[in-house]
């Protein structure tokens, strides 16, 4: 199967996991759920701007959609700065870390969230990353 298949399906799995996290937060409070969805959109945008837009391989991105969006952002490929990596880390921490307390309260949602993210991570690391030519990526196998 192609890197694009695994890239798109892994993003789909992460999106469904994010919706599951939002459901857990909405069960606690409509405000928490809404704040999480806004934060997830901002975090996704920050990832595309800070990371994807500097990728030299965005034209052939295995995830397809972030690459297409990143191509509309005028940033030159190059090594990632500490600030860009911090933005990436904080965005991922917000997406993954924020909902954990509320997910933990609903065992089924917690298991589904982590199962979907685990499958997505396996797809990304075993297929998408191996086919990627981003020589600046800190997760690139040496």
N, C-alpha and C positions, 0 to 999 in steps of 0.2 A: 504494500500500500504506500501511497505517496506521503511525503512530508506535509503537503497541504491538507490531506485528509486528517492526519493526526493533529496538525496544528489547529485546524478549524474545530475538530471535535473536542480537543482539549480546552479550547476557549469556551466552547459550549458547555462543557462539564463545569468549568469554573463559574460560568454565568448562572447555571442552575444552582450550584452550591451557594452562590451569593444571594440568590432569591430565597433559598432555604434559610440562610442566616437572617435575611430581612424578615421572613415570616416569624422566626423566633423573637426578633426584636419587636415586631408589630404586636405579637401576643402580649408582650410586657407593656407596650405603650405605642400609640400611633406616632407620637413625636419621635421616639427612639428609632422606629422603623423608617420614618421619613428622613431623619438625620443620617442614618446609615446608608440609605440609597443615594442621597446627595453626596455623602462622603465617598461612596464607591464610585460614583461617576467622576468626582474630582480626582480620586486616586488613579483611576484608569487613564484619565487625561494626563495626569502628571507622569505616569509611567511611559506613555507614548511620547510625551515631549522630552523628558529627561533621558530616556533610554532608547526607545525605538527610533526617534528622529536622528540620532547620531550613529545609528547602525549603518555600516557600509553595504549591508545586504538587504536593505528594506525593500528594494524592488523585487526581490525573489523571496520574501518573507514566508516562512512555513506557516505562520499564523494567518497569513493573507491580509485580513482586515486592518490590524495595527500597522502593517507595512504600507498599505495604501494610504492610510491617514497620515502616517509619518512622512510620506513623500510630499505631502502638501505643506509641510513645515520646513522652512528654510534654515536647516542646521547642517553643518559640515560633519562628515564622519570623522571620528578621532577617538582617542582614549577618553574614558569617562573620568570626570573630576570627582573629588571627594563629595562635593555638594550634590552632584547628579546621582551618585551611588546612595547618598543619604536620603535623597528624595525617593528613590526607588525603594529603599528599605522601609522608610516611614509609610509610604503608600501601601506596600505589602503588609506591613504590620497593622495598619488601619483596617485593611480589607479582611485580614485573617484574624488578627488579635481581638479587635473590638467586639465581635459577636460571641466570643467563646463563653463568657459568663452566662449569656442567655441561651445559647445552644446547649450548654451543659444541663440546663433545667429540663430539656426535652430530649431524652435519650435517643429516640428515633431520628429526630432532626440532626442531632450531633453525629450519629453514626453515618447518616446519609451524606451530610456535609463533608466529613472527612473521607468517606469512601470515594465520592466524586472527585475531590481534590487529589486524592492519592492516585487514582487512575489517570487524571490529567497530568500530574507530575511525572508519572512513569512514561506516558506518551511523549511529553516534552523532552525529558532527559534521554530517552532511548532512541527517539526518531528525529524530532525536530532539531534538537541541539546538535546531533551528529551530522545533520545535513546542512547546518548553518555555517556560513563563512565569516561571521563577525569576529575578526581577530582581536577586537577590543573587549569582548564580553568577559567579565570576571568569572563566569561559570564555565567558560570554555575549557574542555579537557586539554591539558598540556602535553 
